[in-house]
Each structure stands twice: as structure tokens, then as C-alpha cells.
């Protein structure tokens, strides 16, 4: 179910974000690849929580890169509803905006999955009712989210190298909302072209990019229980150029400064 909202409100917020500092990666060599073999396969089920899934994955990456903790999982449902609440969309399963998710991650943090797990009813396609929402969006759960804040949001990358540098050198990642169409991910799970024109459009869909391979393909994570896929540099450039695409970066430092989060000091110089 694709319900990432790509509207003027979201576009205005994303455009207001700072661009990465010039030469923020100067003097640092990024890892040849950043693999997400630690990352679990996600399943949003039958509700439109893709933006919540995308932001929890990015929050987990930031937590890992700043604390070394690979095990903490963050709450997809709490994040979905919190983003809806910030954006004035709560009350029905009408999706949420990548920018609203970014505001939650920056200002509130993200509640752990152990506190608000993903329920079976969401997997079956049932959006939480009023009482269920009241039990999820509580002050106690907001307090539990506070340790898992990102420190800075960033505007979309200006180059493919910048895309990779934020991941590899600063330990951050990207949440992006795109037009999702039938057949976008081919059977070999390598997206070589992005072109929604003439395709059967399924809606807006939010994903994250938290890794890359030695050939500079991005490693993306879908939320339909089908796991990771690749995006070639050419296809990523087409996504960035599409007017319906929104991209928000996040890091665990306010200046995106290089951190040796993978402990690869022999080449991190």
C-alpha cells in the first residue's frame, strides 16, 4: 500500500533544509562499500506506514553510527502516527509525508519497537482506531523516543558522491519519497531506470537508502517483506531529477562531520 504524500507542503519543507556543507567529506576516504547485512527485512503489511518504516530504519542507522548499537529496533507504527499527527493527517490511513517524519525524528526522536510493537492488525490492513491511537501516542512513549533523535536534517544530495558520502563518512542515510509504479523493481532487484511515465502508478512510496556497493549502486530497503534492492547511479539521478521526488537526509551530528563509525581506521584518513 503506497501512501507516502508528495505534496506542496512536503516540497516546501524539504526545500527549506540546509544543503550539506561544502567539502564536508574533504580529506576523508569513504568505505568502499557499506552493507546492511545487519538490517532486518521490513513488512508494513496492509496499511500505509511506509514513511514510518523508512524513518525507523534511518533512525536505527543513526543510532548505530553514533552509539555502536545494532540491536535496537524502532517503532514503525509510532513513527507513522507521530508523523501523521505533526502533519495534521491523523485519523485515517491516508499516509504521511517524509518531511513530517523528519520533523518527528529531529524534535521528538523515535519510540523503540519494544515499547510500541507492530501489531497483527496493522499487518492485516487495519488502521488503529481512536482508542488504539490514544494508547500509542502517549507522553510516556514520547519520552521513550527522546534518546533516539537525529541531530540534523539535510536537503537532497547534489551529486551521487554526496549521496554515498553522507552514508559512508557521516554514518547517516536518506529517506526518499518517490512515485511508485508497477514493475519498478525488476526480477533481479536492480533498478536501472526510473521513469513513471506511461506506467501503472500505484501511489507515493517512502523508502530509505542506508548502504551502497563497491560499484556505487545504492542499497535500498523496501517495506513489503521483500527485502533490499539496488538502485544504480543512473536510476538514482533520475529519481532525484523527478519533480515528485522528495529526499531528506539525516545524521547523528549537526554538521555531518566524518565519524569512523565502521571502525575502518586504516583507510579513514
Secondary structure, DSSP 8 states (H G I E B T S, - for coil): ---B---HHHHHHHHHS----TTTTTT----S-B--TTS---B-TTSS-HHHHHHHHHHHHHHHHHH------B-HHHHHHHHHHHHT-TTSS--B-HHHHHHHHHHT---BTTTS---HHHHTT----HHHHHHHS-HHHHHHHGGG--SEEE---SSHHHHHHHHHTTS-EEEEEEEEETTSS-TT-EE-----TTS-EEEEEEEEEEEE-TT--EEEE-SBSS-EEEE-HHHHHHHHHSTT-EEEEEESSTT-----TT--TTT--
